Amino acid sequence: MHSRIIELSDSKIPAKERMTFSSLPEWFFGSVADYADDSRDRKGDIEWFVEALNGAANVNSLGKLIFLEDAKTKYFGERYERFLENLKSLESVTRDEFTGISGDIGNKMYRLNEMFNDKFSMYVYYKGDLTPLDEWIRETNLRKGFFFGGTVDYHF
């Protein structure tokens, strides 16, 4: 499957200075991506990214990404409910399942972690750091606007 890495910045990035697939850190390959390549549809990638934000942000007339005041709540809204459902499914795990004597809780743990921080989805490249979108949304002050830089297609 494919997803995208979107470069964001506090200021405009000249086209020649935008990130490319060669900007990506080595850890990303093998642990997340099979391969990556510079995207050929930056405009489409940005539209996909904004759509993935679930109504948490808009792009203004200057091309700047502006997050709404309740952006974090909007972005994580439905996923929070699914996270709680997955968490509840772990309440009945027995000691034997936990230790691996019987059953396998690995799939339940994977789904729980995926609801919290999906590492096989969009990534943000910001200030030289590559971060899963979920983590970036949680950790970043979204009150300022962001400019789009390069976009990279990756396969996982």
Backbone torsions as a table, in degrees:
resi	resn	phi	psi	omega
1	MET	NA	157.4	-178.6
2	HIS	-114.7	150.4	170.7
3	SER	-145.9	-171.3	-175.1
4	ARG	-130.8	154.2	170.1
5	ILE	-114.2	127.2	-177.0
6	ILE	-116.4	125.1	176.1
7	GLU	-84.0	130.4	175.1
8	LEU	-122.7	150.7	-177.4
9	SER	-147.6	158.4	176.5
10	ASP	-76.7	-17.6	179.1
11	SER	-136.5	165.0	-179.5
12	LYS	-61.7	143.5	179.4
13	ILE	-112.9	118.6	176.4
14	PRO	-57.8	146.2	-175.6
15	ALA	-51.4	-40.8	-177.2
16	LYS	-72.9	-12.4	-178.6
17	GLU	-105.3	3.0	-179.1
18	ARG	-71.0	151.6	178.5
19	MET	-64.0	152.7	175.0
20	THR	-130.7	177.8	-179.8
21	PHE	-61.0	-25.7	179.1
22	SER	-73.7	-9.6	176.2
23	SER	-80.1	-14.2	-173.3
24	LEU	-73.0	142.9	179.4
25	PRO	-72.0	153.4	-177.6
26	GLU	-60.2	-35.8	-176.7
27	TRP	-58.4	-26.3	-176.4
28	PHE	-67.0	-32.8	-178.9
29	PHE	-84.6	127.4	-177.5
30	GLY	97.6	-46.6	179.6
31	SER	-83.8	-29.9	178.9
32	VAL	-126.4	-56.0	-171.8
33	ALA	-102.5	142.4	169.9
34	ASP	-77.5	-42.4	178.2
35	TYR	-160.1	166.3	177.8
36	ALA	-143.3	157.8	178.9
37	ASP	-152.9	151.9	175.9
38	ASP	-61.0	134.5	-178.4
39	SER	-73.5	150.2	178.8
40	ARG	-103.2	1.4	-176.8
41	ASP	-136.9	69.4	-177.4
42	ARG	-56.6	-45.2	-179.0
43	LYS	-60.4	-46.1	177.9
44	GLY	-63.6	-38.2	178.2
45	ASP	-63.5	-42.5	179.7
46	ILE	-65.0	-41.5	177.2
47	GLU	-62.1	-42.7	178.2
48	TRP	-61.3	-44.1	-179.9
49	PHE	-60.9	-48.6	-179.2
50	VAL	-62.4	-39.1	176.9
51	GLU	-63.1	-38.8	179.8
52	ALA	-66.0	-16.7	179.5
53	LEU	-79.0	-0.3	174.1
54	ASN	55.8	41.8	177.3
55	GLY	79.9	11.0	-177.8
56	ALA	-81.9	-12.5	-176.3
57	ALA	-154.1	161.8	175.9
58	ASN	-134.6	162.9	175.0
59	VAL	-105.8	124.8	-178.5
60	ASN	-82.9	-178.5	-175.3
61	SER	-65.7	-17.2	177.4
62	LEU	-90.1	0.9	-178.6
63	GLY	81.3	17.1	-178.0
64	LYS	-95.1	135.5	178.2
65	LEU	-80.9	120.1	-178.0
66	ILE	-117.9	120.2	178.3
67	PHE	-85.9	143.8	177.3
68	LEU	-73.3	163.8	-178.3
69	GLU	-59.8	-37.8	-179.5
70	ASP	-101.2	33.9	-173.5
71	ALA	-57.2	-45.1	-176.3
72	LYS	-65.0	-40.2	177.8
73	THR	-65.6	-43.3	179.0
74	LYS	-63.0	-46.8	-176.2
75	TYR	-62.2	-46.0	-174.7
76	PHE	-92.9	-0.6	-173.3
77	GLY	-41.9	-68.2	-177.3
78	GLU	-68.2	-34.6	-177.5
79	ARG	-66.8	-31.3	177.5
80	TYR	-61.2	-43.9	179.0
81	GLU	-62.9	-42.9	178.7
82	ARG	-67.8	-34.9	175.4
83	PHE	-59.9	-46.9	179.6
84	LEU	-62.7	-39.5	177.2
85	GLU	-61.5	-44.5	179.0
86	ASN	-66.8	-37.9	177.6
87	LEU	-62.7	-43.3	179.4
88	LYS	-61.2	-36.5	-179.7
89	SER	-65.4	-18.9	179.0
90	LEU	-87.1	-11.3	-179.2
91	GLU	-62.6	-29.2	-175.8
92	SER	-95.0	7.9	-179.8
93	VAL	-66.0	130.1	179.1
94	THR	-86.4	166.2	176.8
95	ARG	-61.0	-39.1	179.2
96	ASP	-64.2	-38.6	176.5
97	GLU	-67.4	-41.2	-179.3
98	PHE	-62.4	-40.4	-177.8
99	THR	-85.1	-9.2	179.7
100	GLY	88.9	5.9	177.8
101	ILE	-65.7	-41.7	176.6
102	SER	-142.3	143.7	178.4
103	GLY	73.5	178.9	-178.3
104	ASP	-146.3	117.3	179.0
105	ILE	-95.8	3.1	-177.6
106	GLY	-55.1	-43.7	-179.0
107	ASN	-65.7	-40.3	178.1
108	LYS	-64.1	-41.2	179.2
109	MET	-66.4	-40.1	178.6
110	TYR	-59.5	-47.8	-179.5
111	ARG	-63.1	-39.6	178.5
112	LEU	-62.5	-48.5	179.2
113	ASN	-63.0	-38.4	179.5
114	GLU	-62.8	-38.5	178.1
115	MET	-67.3	-30.9	-179.4
116	PHE	-82.4	-44.5	-176.3
117	ASN	-153.8	92.0	-177.5
118	ASP	-74.3	107.4	-178.2
119	LYS	-84.8	-0.1	178.0
120	PHE	-120.5	51.3	179.6
121	SER	-141.3	-152.2	179.7
122	MET	-66.8	149.4	174.6
123	TYR	-123.9	155.8	174.7
124	VAL	-117.3	132.3	173.7
125	TYR	-104.9	108.0	-173.2
126	TYR	-137.7	125.2	-179.7
127	LYS	54.3	37.1	177.1
128	GLY	82.5	0.8	179.6
129	ASP	-109.3	140.4	177.2
130	LEU	-104.2	122.4	-172.7
131	THR	-138.7	138.4	173.5
132	PRO	-56.8	143.8	-177.1
133	LEU	-53.1	-44.9	-178.8
134	ASP	-57.1	-47.6	-179.5
135	GLU	-64.6	-42.1	-179.6
136	TRP	-62.2	-43.4	179.1
137	ILE	-60.3	-44.4	-178.3
138	ARG	-65.1	-40.2	-169.2
139	GLU	-94.0	-10.3	-172.6
140	THR	-101.9	142.0	171.8
141	ASN	-74.9	110.5	-174.4
142	LEU	-90.7	4.9	-174.2
143	ARG	-74.3	-15.0	176.1
144	LYS	-99.9	166.2	177.9
145	GLY	-89.6	164.9	-178.7
146	PHE	-133.1	144.1	176.0
147	PHE	-100.3	148.6	178.8
148	PHE	-85.5	140.9	174.4
149	GLY	-114.9	-129.2	-178.9
150	GLY	-77.5	164.9	174.4
151	THR	-133.5	142.3	-178.3
152	VAL	-129.7	136.9	174.4
153	ASP	-90.1	133.1	173.2
154	TYR	-133.1	153.3	179.9
155	HIS	-113.4	137.7	177.7
156	PHE	-129.4	NA	NA
